[in-house]
Each structure stands twice: as structure tokens, then as C-alpha cells.
Amino acid sequence: MTAFFYLGALLVSLAGMVVLDLRYRLVLWRDPRRALLVLAAGIAFFLIWDVAAIASGHYRAGQSEAMTGIMLAPELPLEELVFITFLCYLTLVLHGLVMNALRHRRSR
């Protein structure tokens, strides 16, 4: 049961970002095509970064009972992809929140 704890926490956090995005129409519900393109670019960038770090010996997957043990590639656990996705989406949602706040402030 604990083997999916970290992945579950990441997925719950990601779901929270989706709810926030849906409620305020910040990213995916504002411009889905552009949002998915930017999200994919961010995920690709960080995956390439991770692969380069793994290839150069600077990164190794840790061992934890909270992780699933599912590896997408040598030293690249499933949780890393979900974390990268969450990180990129969180950044886009925060950017959307800041832009909404600035628009609201200017309109007053």
C-alpha cells in the first residue's frame, strides 16, 4: 500500500491544480491548445534535462517504500514524469493566477 504513496500524493496535487484551473479558467480551460503545447514543451525540456543528468552520472533514482518501483527508463521512475508534469502545470496555473490578479487590479 505504501508503494503508491508518493505517486498518489503527486496525483492528488495535480488534481488540485486541475480543479483550480477549471474554476478560474487559467490555463487549459482558457486556451487548451496553447496550454497543452506549452505544457508538453516544459515536460520535454525537463525530461531531456533528467536524461542528460542520468547519462552523465549526476542523477540516480532513489529507493523508497513510498515509490512504485516502476521505471520508465534506467534510473527514471514513473514518479519523476508525474512530478515534472505537476511542476510544469503548477507553473502555468500560477502564471494564470498572477495574470488574472494583474488584470483585475488594472480594471479597478
Secondary structure, DSSP 8 states (H G I E B T S, - for coil): -GGGHHHHHHHHHHHHHHHHHHHHT-STTT-HHHHHHHHHHHHHHHHHHHHHHHHTTS------TTS---EEETTEEHHHHHHHHHHHHHHHHHHHHHHHHHHHHHH-
